Structure formats: structure tokens, C-alpha cells
């Protein structure tokens, strides 16, 4: 068999059993020219032109295209306006759209995955416009930071909800790829894993999906290397003195949802995060939420002053005043702060490194189910 393959290559024959044809047709009006390029991204952030379509004076077109792989493609006009497509074997896909705003105003027939893909990409595009606008307004009005952030909170929550609903509605669809650029991988790793598994299950023949699966495997290795404790495992016991010299144990709070919070008076990001933790403590304490703060301070008086100044009203404040050599920090492999571990009522780890909106969303999920 190897000899036969070598012979064919030597005499100039090209065999590609994977090549297949699909049909693209439709109508693009208001286009800057009568040319439409079929492009594929090979993973180097550069489009590779696969073929070119010429349409008539009314924007109508129909053409067979030869492809090497089922994958993600796009139809691109000379104006750089483009629409994204999922193309598989034997597809006949129709595209109708406005050439002036092809991405925003187009309709796809014959490829539900393509339609779903573009639906979420458009939603993400609009969200990013609102986010950019809010950030610009914030830069110009630093004195209104709190009000601006509170006003944008509903938009942020709506977007987070949209992401989760989209993934749930399209469990093994190639369209799931649209959600990946909208993820905070560090804080949404379970959702990231769910998306990649869904893509592999539903579109494993795609070279793009194969590349994403490889990237995910590497990211998962790095994530595990950084995580001091696995999600679902038992939280490690901490026994340390309070500022008054009493001894507290993390296990004293079994039966509660506990945020194990590593911080210090000298840590700027920790101090900026403290108001958010106080707010969440006030909101959920009566429902069974506790905070167990481990300080990596060296100076007891500065530690105590920071507790009072930031109004850290919970009782669980402990430290051995040994900086990163703290027994608790070493036990949890803490190399930077702020660092958090969220622990359930049975003493098992729910998540690590939750802060800000991510922590707020997780607590809302836990206490409002």
C-alpha cells in the first residue's frame, strides 16, 4: 500500500478522499462589488481564501465549492463585511443579506448551526458595545464609579445568563464556538470545559475543534497545576490564632457555606475587594454564609487596623503573622493574594479564585436555587 501511494505521488496524481462539495447560494444586495470570497481561518488569525463567488447585478449567486474539511468558514465582501458559516459534507446553504452590514443583517437557510453561531456573535457584539460605552463613560466620570458599575450590573447579569442558556440550548452544536471569546476562562472553567466537550461531541471532524480540544487539554493541565485543591475535594483544615489569641478552626464552620479568604492589610487588590465581600456577607449571612479570613500580614497592629477600617464584621479572622510562610498559605499553595476558596456545607470545595461578579453570581446560584 505504501508503494502504491508513493507511485501515485511521483507521477503527479493528487488523491484527497476527504474533499467534498457543498453549494452556496442566495442574494447579497447593497454590496460594494460583485465578488464574495469563501475564507477559512487556519488558526493563525489569517483568513485563507478557499474560493471566490461572483454574483449578478441583483446580488444573486449559486456556486459549488470544493472543501477539504468540514469546518468554520466565512463569506467575505471586499468591504471586509462577512458572515460566519459552519460547513459540512453535502450542505446546501443559502445566505441572504445587506452588503453594507452583512454581519448584522443577514439570514441563513439550510444550516441551523450557522444561524445559531451568528445569533450569539451578534449578541456578544452588542454587549461589547455597551461595555465599551460604559467603560468610556467611567473613564470620563471617575467620581461616579459606583453608580456606573451598579447601573451596568443588570446588563452584565443578563449577558451571563444568555451565555449559560445558549450553551444549555445547543449542547453539542458547532455554534458553541461563538461563546468561547466571551468566557473568562479562569473563573468560568467548568463552562469552558462543557463547551469544548460539546464541540468535540458534535463537530469532532473540524480541524478548528481539534485544535480547540488540544488547547483545552493544555489549559486544563495548567489550571490543575495552579489549583491548590481540586473542586469537590475536602477542604484542608486550618487552625490558627485570632487577633485576641484565641484559636479558630475552619472545621468550626462546617454546615455553613464558607468563603476562605487569604488577604493582607498591605494587599491593595484585597482591600479593594473587601467592600464586595462585606456586601455579600450582609446579603447571605442569615442564610448560612460565613467568611473565614486568613491574613498574610507580619504586623498584628496593621492587621487589626485593616479589619476595623474595612469593617470586616465577621468573627473568623486568623493569622500566624508569617507572611507567605503561613501554615495555612502553604497548605493551600497560596502564591499570590487575594486568593479565595468557596466551601460548601459539607466541607467540600466548590470553586477557587472567585472574586467580584463571579463570586456574587456563584453565591446567588447557591442560595437562590
Order of alpha helices (4+ residues) and beta strands (2+ residues): alpha-beta-beta-beta-beta-beta-beta-beta-beta-alpha-alpha-alpha-alpha-alpha-beta-beta-beta-alpha-beta-alpha-beta-alpha-beta-beta-alpha
